[in-house]
Amino acid sequence: MARSSGNNITKGPRRARKSERCAQCGAKLKSSDGFCQNCGAPPPGTCELTAPTPAPTFKERWLPIILIAALTFIVYIPTLDNEFVSWDDDHYIYKNHQIHYDDGIQSIWFDVFKHANSKFQGDGRTEDRVSHQYYPMVFTIYWVEFRLYEWFGNADPYLTIEENIEKGQMNAVSFHLVSVLLHMVNVMLLIFCFRQLGISNWVAWVATLLFALHPMHASTVAWAAERKNILALMFYLLSLMSYIKMRRDGAWWRYVFAIVLYQAALFSKTVSLTLPVMLFFTDRLLERKWDWRLVWASVLRIVPFAIMSCIAAWTTINVEDRQRTIPITSAQRPLLPAAILLWYPMKMLLPFHQTPVYSLWPVDATKFVWYIPSLLVLALGVLIVVYRRKLGPAFIWALLFYCITQGPMLGIKNINYFQFAYVADHYFYHGAVGLTLMLALGLGWLREKVPAKVAGVGVITIVACALGLGWGARTFVYAENWQTAETFWDRVLTESPDCWPGWYNTGNARKREGIELSRRIEQPTLSEEDRADLRKRADALYEQIQTGKLPDAKRRKYQLNYDVLRRESEWPDLSVDELEALKKKREDLYDDACQRYMRVAEIHKQIVQPIDQWISVRELQRDWKGALEAAEEGARRFPQYVTIDNGKWTCYMYQVGKFAYFAKEYEE
């Protein structure tokens, strides 16, 4: 056996000690470079790395990439007509101060722990200036996109994106277009990454096609706020590829580049913290050995990555550490990981009844059915260990990739999203890399096993393409559910009628619409003197705005007041019938909002917000009997928050302040 070239040998060969023998032939190692002179085996602690898959011709290297990327763009064309939805898009983009202020970049990167500072609080209509998540890479790109609208369009930098859209000065198309283009980048990176791992071209193409077009990814690509998923995976793959190339050529700058790219992934989404573990198993895939020297070398190489992961985890815990009601008991928690781990592959293979937000599972530790997923995972684990050699190292790596990247979302540690549901399509974006590769490897195995006389190779290829295109067609239709906030929540409540965020957010929308109608109802007619006064006040504000000497916050306040006064001065007078119609519409909206809050209270009995909102709407209606009814329900359900001491009421949570007051009135 001839010695392999240095390109495929792990670095660090050393002089063999006299007592060492070759692991392959048993001969004593006397060579100064550590190679066995008898059989040519590499020195202890080193090995030949799995070779990358070559793609020597243009057709083999670029044609599949171009075709799959083009299909990806076609599938997501409907998203270019989408607007923003009222679920995280508001927090991250269209109400986010950090996006539209000139000093937003500084705030995005350095003000993460300044929530308590009044300077960084929202003004009622907008979000707090400091985001509740530290994803500076994501928000920086949003900031740049808004600057483009300002430089090349008509966007007003002193207004939020929402307000600019209302005034017709910008739209959401670029935010969706960038997400689609970045998803296409990830699709192209996947093929290169799989080739670097030594995966065959056919399997790499099929796995990438299935990943690119799967409808579960609509929750990431069609949803502007989930840009963080796409960016995180992009930098994750780039870091992984740089690390693999470093292992092949030993270039130190590739190692540094991998670290920098990994930090970019962490700055995009903390779920990327799983990369150090995957680097360890990637070493095992490349080396195909568990020699203790190789394992120790892997551990040393990933130490910087692990430290960065710990820092990112600490930052996320402290930034996102808010009072949330996570409905997981100590008896339920052990049952969740297996159920969640099995749910994603089942939903991937049968992507039906999808919804942007699912309902909370009614986990019951007293029912045997909830122990079945754990038993299945245990049985599958045993089978995989027994048949690991037949499954092959690539399949095991893909399985580990899925399990490890899904690890943070398995319920072992609470995350804020668990107050809404335990699973979500957008949590599958990283894990899908592993599952689609496993599926492609299985199809590749069938492709080799089906007899050639029945055109097996062509049949399996057709099946794989049909599966991918079928998923793509479903994605094309499903992506339209993010067109507006109304279509978004309609889909949620149609597929998941017990999804309490759907009822709660649509209730809030009805309440806001009713409040907006109230101002119009309060001014049914205006005299010419009233209109002239409104215009005069608006002009005075406009003159102060144009001076350019106002601080940003005051300038923004004056601009909003100016818009309101100009709009009110142009209101036409309402007839008696029109006024009555508006009053009826407002009452219908308020009643509908209350029904939705009551539905939330029925579904989720651990949160006080629906009770609080229920009372506030009855207040707006001047329906004191209805307000007292809601207050009584709140006081009965949450007595721990309200106490009476010598007739004095004490409230321990801000949200229950209203029902504490009304409960007092009710008892008196």
Secondary structure, DSSP 4 states (H G I P E B T S, - for coil): -PPPPGGGB-S---PPPTT-B-TTT--B---TTS--TTT-PPPTT--BPPPPPP--SHHHHTHHHHHHHHHHHHHTGGGGG----SSSHIIIIIT-HHHHSTTHHHHHHH-TT-TTSGGG---SSS--SS-SS--HHHHHHHHHHHHHHHHHS---TTS-HHHHHHTTS--SHHHHHHHHHHHHHHHHHHHHHHHHTT--HHHHHHHHHHHHH-GGGHHHHS-GGGHHHHHHHHHHHHHHHHHHHHHHH--HHHHHHHHHHHHHHHTT-GGGGGHHHHHHHHHHHHH----HHHHHHHHHHHHHHHHHHHHHHHHHHHHS---------TTTGGGHHHHHHHHHHHHHHS--S--SSPPPP---TTSGGGGHHHHHHHHHHHHHHHTHHHH-HHHHHHHHHHHHHHGGGSSSS--GGGGT-S--GGGGTTHHHHHHHHHHHHHHHHHHHS-GGGTHHHHHHHHHHHHHHHHHHHHHHHGGGGSSHHHHHHHHHHH-TT-HHHHHHHHHHHHHHHHHHHHHHH-S---HHHHHHHHHHHHHHHHHHHTS-S-HHHHHHHHHHHHHHHHHHTPPPPPHHHHHHHHHHHHHHHHHHHHHHHHHHHH-TT-SHHHHHHHHHHHHTT-HHHHHHHHHHHHHH-GGGEEEETTEEEESSGGGHHHHHHHHHHH-
